[in-house]
Amino acid sequence: MNTVAKTDPTKPGASQSVVEEKQYLTFMLGGEMFSIGILCIKEIIWYANLTEVPMMPACIRGVINLRGAVVPVMDLSNRFGKPSTPVIKSTCIVIVEVPNEEGEQQAMGVVVDSVQAVLEIPTSEIEPAPSFGAKIRPDFIEGIAKVNGKFVILLNVNHVLSMQEISQMGQLANAAG
């Protein structure tokens, strides 16, 4: 989290006040803007060379070879209960580090329609997740911010990319098949 000193014009005589800001990578997915905290993002790569793995949950598109490491790739749209993300020219894979069941960091790829920008959003501008109206599970949402007149959904990567929950989904899919 970055702490940035900024001038607050609403407070006469006070030259600066401390404003907490976090940086987020924003991206498009199914016509909606989402974001992930920048601190858990390793890199962004173009969508290519994906190997499908049999008997995986539907939200796992496959794996990629990232400099010798096998990295699972999740279809975020499918994870949210929507149709799979179609691959177009701007489709990217965002490589995110998430804690695994042992508490160690594991790389995970996330398929997105397109990457937008890195934004600094003051914590005062972030509203808590709504209890209704969102098309995705409330525990997937860290908060909602309004940026340039549009809502940006801030994702909680530890819930969205929960390795434990995904492995349970795989076990259920294998038992049903």
C-alpha positions as CSV (number, residue, x, y, z in Angstrom):
1,M,0.0,0.0,0.0
2,N,1.3,3.4,-0.9
3,T,0.9,6.4,1.4
4,V,0.9,9.6,-0.6
5,A,0.9,13.1,0.8
6,K,-1.5,15.3,-1.1
7,T,-2.8,18.9,-0.6
8,D,-6.4,18.9,0.6
9,P,-8.1,22.1,-0.7
10,T,-11.1,21.6,1.6
11,K,-9.0,22.2,4.7
12,P,-7.8,25.8,5.0
13,G,-4.5,26.3,6.6
14,A,-3.6,22.6,6.2
15,S,-1.0,22.3,3.5
16,Q,-1.0,18.5,3.3
17,S,-3.0,15.5,4.5
18,V,-2.1,11.8,4.2
19,V,-4.2,9.8,1.8
20,E,-3.9,6.0,1.6
21,E,-3.8,4.8,-2.0
22,K,-3.5,1.3,-3.5
23,Q,-2.4,0.5,-7.0
24,Y,-4.7,-1.8,-9.1
25,L,-4.3,-3.3,-12.6
26,T,-7.6,-2.8,-14.4
27,F,-8.8,-5.1,-17.1
28,M,-11.9,-5.8,-19.2
29,L,-13.9,-9.0,-18.9
30,G,-17.2,-9.5,-20.7
31,G,-17.7,-5.7,-21.1
32,E,-17.1,-5.0,-17.4
33,M,-14.1,-3.5,-15.7
34,F,-12.4,-5.4,-13.0
35,S,-9.1,-4.9,-11.1
36,I,-6.6,-6.8,-9.0
37,G,-4.1,-5.3,-6.5
38,I,-0.8,-4.7,-8.3
39,L,1.3,-6.3,-5.5
40,C,0.2,-9.8,-6.4
41,I,0.7,-9.5,-10.1
42,K,3.9,-10.9,-11.6
43,E,3.5,-10.2,-15.2
44,I,1.2,-9.9,-18.2
45,I,1.6,-12.1,-21.3
46,W,-0.2,-12.5,-24.6
47,Y,-2.5,-15.5,-24.9
48,A,-0.6,-18.3,-26.6
49,N,0.6,-21.9,-26.3
50,L,-2.0,-23.2,-23.8
51,T,-2.0,-26.9,-23.2
52,E,-5.4,-28.4,-22.2
53,V,-5.3,-30.8,-19.2
54,P,-8.0,-33.5,-19.1
55,M,-10.4,-33.8,-16.1
56,M,-9.9,-30.3,-14.9
57,P,-12.7,-28.0,-13.6
58,A,-14.4,-26.1,-16.5
59,C,-12.8,-22.8,-15.2
60,I,-9.3,-24.1,-15.8
61,R,-8.4,-23.5,-19.4
62,G,-5.1,-25.5,-19.2
63,V,-1.5,-24.8,-18.4
64,I,1.4,-22.8,-19.9
65,N,5.1,-23.1,-19.7
66,L,6.4,-19.9,-18.1
67,R,10.2,-20.1,-18.2
68,G,10.2,-23.8,-17.2
69,A,7.4,-23.6,-14.6
70,V,4.0,-25.1,-15.2
71,V,1.4,-22.5,-14.6
72,P,-2.3,-23.2,-14.5
73,V,-4.5,-20.8,-16.4
74,M,-8.0,-19.9,-15.2
75,D,-10.9,-18.6,-17.3
76,L,-12.1,-15.9,-15.0
77,S,-15.3,-15.4,-16.9
78,N,-16.1,-19.1,-16.5
79,R,-15.2,-18.9,-12.8
80,F,-17.9,-16.2,-12.5
81,G,-20.5,-18.5,-14.0
82,K,-20.5,-16.9,-17.4
83,P,-19.5,-18.3,-20.9
84,S,-15.8,-18.8,-21.5
85,T,-13.8,-15.8,-22.7
86,P,-13.4,-15.8,-26.5
87,V,-9.8,-15.4,-27.6
88,I,-9.4,-12.2,-29.6
89,K,-6.3,-10.1,-30.5
90,S,-6.3,-8.2,-27.2
91,T,-6.7,-11.3,-25.0
92,C,-4.0,-11.6,-22.3
93,I,-3.0,-13.8,-19.5
94,V,-2.3,-12.0,-16.2
95,I,0.1,-14.0,-14.1
96,V,-0.8,-13.6,-10.4
97,E,0.8,-15.0,-7.3
98,V,-1.7,-16.6,-4.8
99,P,-1.1,-18.6,-1.6
100,N,-1.6,-22.4,-2.1
101,E,-2.8,-24.9,0.6
102,E,0.7,-24.9,2.2
103,G,0.7,-21.1,2.4
104,E,3.5,-20.8,-0.3
105,Q,3.1,-18.5,-3.3
106,Q,2.0,-20.1,-6.5
107,A,1.8,-18.6,-9.9
108,M,-1.7,-18.7,-11.6
109,G,-2.7,-17.3,-15.0
110,V,-6.0,-15.5,-15.5
111,V,-7.5,-15.0,-19.0
112,V,-8.8,-11.5,-19.5
113,D,-10.3,-9.7,-22.6
114,S,-7.8,-6.8,-22.4
115,V,-5.6,-5.1,-19.9
116,Q,-6.5,-1.4,-19.3
117,A,-4.2,0.5,-17.0
118,V,-2.6,0.7,-13.5
119,L,-4.6,3.0,-11.4
120,E,-4.0,4.5,-8.0
121,I,-7.2,4.4,-6.1
122,P,-7.5,6.2,-2.7
123,T,-8.9,3.8,0.0
124,S,-11.5,6.5,0.8
125,E,-12.9,6.0,-2.8
126,I,-13.4,2.2,-2.3
127,E,-16.9,1.1,-1.2
128,P,-17.5,-2.3,0.5
129,A,-18.8,-5.1,-1.7
130,P,-22.6,-4.9,-2.2
131,S,-24.8,-7.7,-0.7
132,F,-26.9,-7.8,-3.9
133,G,-26.8,-6.8,-7.6
134,A,-23.3,-8.1,-8.4
135,K,-23.2,-11.0,-10.9
136,I,-20.4,-12.7,-8.9
137,R,-20.1,-14.1,-5.4
138,P,-19.7,-11.4,-2.7
139,D,-16.6,-13.0,-1.3
140,F,-14.9,-12.6,-4.7
141,I,-15.2,-8.8,-4.3
142,E,-12.8,-6.8,-2.2
143,G,-14.7,-3.6,-2.9
144,I,-16.0,-1.3,-5.7
145,A,-14.5,2.0,-6.7
146,K,-15.8,4.7,-9.0
147,V,-13.1,5.8,-11.5
148,N,-13.9,8.4,-14.2
149,G,-17.6,7.9,-13.7
150,K,-17.5,4.1,-14.1
151,F,-17.5,1.4,-11.5
152,V,-14.5,-0.8,-11.1
153,I,-14.9,-4.1,-9.3
154,L,-11.8,-4.8,-7.1
155,L,-11.3,-8.6,-6.9
156,N,-10.2,-10.5,-3.9
157,V,-7.7,-12.8,-5.6
158,N,-7.3,-15.1,-2.5
159,H,-11.0,-16.1,-2.9
160,V,-11.3,-16.0,-6.7
161,L,-8.1,-18.0,-7.3
162,S,-8.4,-20.2,-4.2
163,M,-6.4,-23.3,-5.1
164,Q,-8.2,-25.3,-2.4
165,E,-11.7,-24.5,-3.8
166,I,-10.5,-25.2,-7.4
167,S,-9.1,-28.6,-6.5
168,Q,-12.4,-29.4,-4.7
169,M,-14.2,-28.5,-8.0
170,G,-11.9,-30.8,-9.9
171,Q,-12.6,-33.7,-7.5
172,L,-16.4,-33.1,-7.8
173,A,-16.1,-33.0,-11.6
174,N,-14.1,-36.2,-11.7
175,A,-16.6,-38.0,-9.3
176,A,-19.6,-36.9,-11.5
177,G,-17.9,-38.0,-14.7
